[in-house]
């Protein structure tokens, strides 16, 4: 009746995203580390970097949860419709 949900994310895409994130994080951290400023400025920038990274993970989780919720609701509605269509007899007279 209902088709199984197929994952659209390939392993190569996932790996590319992880590598890209790691390179960007390492590059920015190295840039902050070697920036010719005082320790307080460097600490402030490092704290800002950590805040951006953690808020990015939180946002990604919220977007994923909302998408999964919409998928589940859609599948439940489809299952109800499939059941109604299976039980419907157009030739029955009541």
C-alpha positions in Angstrom: 0.0 0.0 0.0 2.5 2.6 1.1 6.0 2.8 -0.3 8.9 2.7 2.2 10.6 6.1 2.6 13.8 6.0 0.6 16.8 8.0 1.9 18.0 10.5 -0.6 21.3 11.3 1.1 24.1 9.3 -0.4 27.3 8.3 1.5 29.4 10.4 -0.8 27.3 13.5 0.0 27.4 12.8 3.7 31.2 12.4 3.6 31.6 15.6 1.6 29.6 17.5 4.1 31.6 16.1 7.1 34.9 16.9 5.4 33.8 20.4 4.4 32.7 21.1 7.9 35.9 19.8 9.4 38.1 21.9 6.9 36.1 25.1 7.5 36.2 24.6 11.3 39.9 23.8 11.3 40.7 26.8 9.0 38.8 29.3 11.1 40.3 28.0 14.3 43.8 28.2 12.8 43.0 31.7 11.6 41.9 32.8 15.1 44.9 31.1 16.7 47.4 32.9 14.5 45.6 36.3 14.4 48.0 39.0 15.7 45.8 40.2 18.5 45.6 40.0 22.3 44.5 36.9 24.1 41.2 38.5 25.1 40.3 39.2 21.4 41.4 35.7 20.4 39.3 34.2 23.2 36.2 36.3 22.2 36.5 35.1 18.6 37.0 31.5 19.7 33.9 31.7 21.9 32.0 33.2 19.0 33.1 30.3 16.8 31.9 27.8 19.3 28.5 29.5 19.6 28.1 29.6 15.8 28.9 25.8 15.6 26.6 24.8 18.3 23.7 26.9 17.1 24.3 25.5 13.6 23.9 21.9 14.9 20.7 23.0 16.8 19.2 24.6 13.7 20.0 21.5 11.6 18.3 19.3 14.2 15.2 21.5 14.3 15.0 21.5 10.5 15.4 17.7 10.3 12.8 17.1 13.1 10.3 19.3 11.3 10.9 17.5 8.0 10.5 14.1 9.7 7.3 15.2 11.4 5.8 16.3 8.1 6.8 12.9 6.5 5.2 10.9 9.4 2.0 13.0 9.1 1.9 12.5 5.4 2.4 8.7 5.7 -0.4 8.5 8.3 -2.7 10.4 6.1 -1.8 8.2 3.1 -2.4 5.0 5.2 -5.9 6.3 6.2 -6.7 7.0 2.6 -5.5 3.6 1.5 -7.6 1.9 4.1 -10.7 3.9 3.1 -10.2 3.1 -0.6 -9.7 -0.6 0.2 -12.9 -0.8 2.3 -15.0 1.2 -0.2 -17.4 -0.8 -2.3 -19.0 1.3 -5.1 -21.6 -1.3 -5.8 -22.9 -1.6 -2.3 -26.3 -0.1 -1.6 -27.3 0.7 1.9 
